[in-house]
Amino acid sequence: MREALRRILRRADMPNAALFGADEVGKWPKDALKLFVQELRILKQTAPSKEVRCDQCERHCSIRPEIRTHPQTGEPADWFCCPDPEEEIAGFWLAPDHRRRWKVDMSGFAALLAKATKATGPVQAIVPGRVYLLGTLATKGKVWELFWACGLTWPDAPAVIAEASCLLGAAAPIVVIPSQRPSPALWRGRQPLVRPLVEIGSLGRKTLKVNMAALTGSDTLPGPTRKWLTVTQAAQQLVDDLLSPDLKKARANVSGAARRSAFTTNGKERRDRRIEQHSFNTWRLKLRDRSLDASDPVA
């Protein structure tokens, strides 16, 4: 099971390679497919392959099947006939299940990882299929924002990260990836803490286990440093998190919360007011944890 999980994590970070065919899955331990598809939900069945490779000719031709009635079972089955004119190969039968395929389910992985780490807050797809916000973790007085992302070594990774404004703006982000570490040049400014799940994750009984000490260890990232935001910058984060329908209402919400001392400010008013990023994040994440509708104003 362990090696099958590692294979899934490695393939999740390979472009156009996160598909598993029936032949490959058939070599996994008994009940592995059931575990990954039905219980952990990190794989899901996708469209079957339209063709198979012929293993009886030297060229390994790709053959599209004809659906026929099997003469012995009377059931529909795939009939294959090698098209290689230089080979005298008889046709052969395969069950339709032979063409089944499964792909990595990034949203399923996100939900599983959030549960394993006990991250607080609803899982959000920041860039569907690529970047997910799992919630927050509080350890030793620090509040971390936990993300799950794949394909950070692919050519389009810079564009994907550019879309993830809440990741780029996070005060203390931890980014869990399947296996392949991205180049430091990918990040704009301060480096997040990056953890490959292939290194810190393992299988329990029908569950995923995460080495939390390895996850939150700050060997490459110091604790959050103090940073100040304008009211507009803070309000924009609420809009990005879908916690307020527009910037005007978000600014009013932030100003009202500042008057209630919901987070740390510089004590000044109106245009001179500045908001401390870390305390604002704590307040903002509490709002997100309440799963407010995007159309409702922040209380």
N, C-alpha and C positions, 0 to 999 in steps of 0.2 A: 504493500500500500504506500509506503514511504516513497519508493522510487517512482510510482505512478503519480503521486502528488508533485514531486520534483519535476517530472516530465511536463506536467500541466503548467507549472509555473514558468518553466523555461520557454515553453511554446507560447505562452501568453505575451511574452515580450519579443517574439519574432514576427515581423510583418508578414501577413498572409499565410501564416503557418499554424494558427490556433485551431486546426481541424484534426479530428481523430477518426480514422476509419474503423470499420468492423474488424479487419485483420489485426490492427494494432491493439484495439481494445480487448480483443480475444486473448491476447497474451498477458493481460493484467491478472492479478489475483482474483479468485472467486469473490463475487459480490462487490468488487471495486466499482464497477459501473453504477450499480444501484446506489452505493454510498455517495458517489460524486454527483449523480443526477438527481436522485430522489430525496436524499437526506441532507447533504451539504449544499446542493443546488449550485455547484460551481461549474457544471457542464450542462448543456441543454442540447437536445436533438435538433438538428437542422435539416435542410433539404438533402435527400439522398444523392449520392454521386450519379451522374448520368452515364458513366462508363467505368470500366475496370481495365486494369492492365493484364494482358495475357502473359501468364508465366510459363507458357509452353512453347514460345517461339523466341528466337534470339533477339529480335527487335523489341520485344515486350510491347506489342501493339496496344493501343487504347481501343477498347471494343465497346460499342453501345449495344445493349441487349435488346432482344425481341421478347415481348411478354407472350408466353405460350402456356398451354395447359400441359403440365407434366404428365407423361404417359403412364407413370406408375402411381402417382399420388392423386392425380386428377385436380391438383391445385395449381393456381397461377404461379409461374416460375420464370426466371430469367434464362433465356437461351442465348448463348454466346457462340460466335463462329469467327475464328481468327481470319482476318482479311489478307494475311501475308501470302502472296501467290507462290512463293518459293518453299512454303512449308505445307506438308500434308497433315494438317491437324484437324481432327474431328471436332465437331461442336461439343459444347459441354453445358451442363445445367448448374445454376446457382440459385439459392433461395433469394428472394428480394431483400431479405435482411442483410445480405452480404454487402449491399450498397449503402447501408445506413451510415450516417456520420454525426458527430457531436462537436460542438464548439465551446470554447471557454465563455462562461457567462460572467462578465465583469460586474454587473449589478448584483448577481448572486454572491460573488466574492466579497463585494462591498458590505452586504448585509451580514455575511458570515464573520468578516473581520471586525465589524462594529460590535457584534455580539461577543466575540472572543476577547476583545480588549475592554469591554464594558464602557465603550465610549458613550457619552451622554449626548442626546440630541438626535433628531431624525437624519437618516442618510439622505444626502442630496446629490444628484447627478449634476456636477458643474459643467463638464463637457461629456455628454452621454457616451458611454463605451470607453472613455479614456481617463477622466478625472472625477473623483467622488469625494465629497466631504463626509466623513464618518461621524463627526461630533468632536467632543472635547475630552481631554484627560487631565486630571488634577493630580500632580505628584510632587511631594516635598515643597509645597507652597507655590508651585508653578502651574499655570494653565496652558496646556498645549492644544493646538488644533490638529486633528488627525485626518490625513488624506490618503486615498488609495488611487494609484495612477499606473497606467501601463503605456508602453510604447514611447518612453521618454528618450530612446536612442534613435527613433525613426526620423526620417527627413522632415516630417511635418511637426515634430515635437515643439519647436519654438512657437509656432502658430497656435498650437493647442494650449501651451502654457500661457500665452498672451491672452487667451480667452478666460483663463481661470483667475480673475481679478482677486477673488477672496483668498486664493492661495498666495498670490504675490503680495497681498496686503496683510497677510497674517503676521502677528507679532512673534509667534512661536510655533511654526509649522513642523509637523513630522509627516513625511511622505513615505508611505509604504508602497513598494513596487514589487512586481512578481520576482524578477531575478537580475535584470541588467541595469547597472548603475549608469545614470546619464553623465555627460560631461559637465563639470562645474560651470562651463560657459553658458549652459542652458538657462541658469537662473539670473534674474536681474537683481543685482545688489546682493543682499545678505543671503547666504546659503541656508536652505532648510536642512533639517536632519533627515537623511534618506536611509531607509532600512529595507533591504530585500527580504521578502517573506520567505524565500527559499532558505534563508539563513536563520530566521528567527521563528519560523512556524513549524509545527509538527501535527500529526494526527493523533487525536485521542479516540475514545470510543464514540463514533458517530459525531464527532465534533472537531473543531480546529483549536489547537493550543498555540498561544503566542508567548514567547519569552519576554515578559514585560520589562525586566531589567535591561535587556538588550534593546528593547524598543525605545525606552525613554532615557537611556544613558546618554548624557550630554558630552560625549567625548569629542564630537565635531561641532557642537552648537552650544554656546553659553546660554544661560537663562535670559529671558526677555529683558531688553534694555528700555529705558524710558524714552518714549517718543510722544510728541505732542501733535494733535490734530486740530484743524479748524472745525467749526461747526459743520461747514459744507462737506469737508472730507469725511467726517464721522457720519453725516447723513447719507452720503453716497454709499457707504458700506451697508447701511440698512437697506437701501434700494437694491444693491447687488445681491443681498441675501434674501430678497423678496419679502422683507419684513415691513415694507412701506410701499404704497403704490406709486409715489412720485417724490421728487427731491424736496418740493416745498413742504409737504406734510412731514417728511422725514426730518427736515431742519426744525420744524416746530416740536416734533417729538423729542429730538435731542436737546433742544433748549429747555423744554419742560423738565426732562430728566435731570439736566444739569442743575436747575433751580432746586430740585428735590435731593440733590447730592447723591444721585444714583451712581456716580463715578467721580473720579478726581479731576478737578479743573485747576486753572491758574488763579481762580478767584475773581476774574474780571468778567465784564459783561459785553454783550453784543459782538461787534466785530473784533474786539480784543480778547474774547474768550478763547481759551485753548483747552483741549481735552486730552488727558493722559491716555495713551493708546491701550495699555495693558488693562487698566481698570474699565475702560470702555468696552474692551473685548469681553471681559467677564460679564458685564451687563448685557451686551448684545447677544452673547451665546445663551444666556438665560432666556432671552426672548425667543431665540430660535428653538430652544428646547421645548418651548410651549407649543410649537407647531402652529403658529399663527397663519391664517390664510393670507395669501399675497394681496388680496383685495381689501383686507382690514387694516386700519391704521394701528400703529404701535401704541400700546397703552403706556 
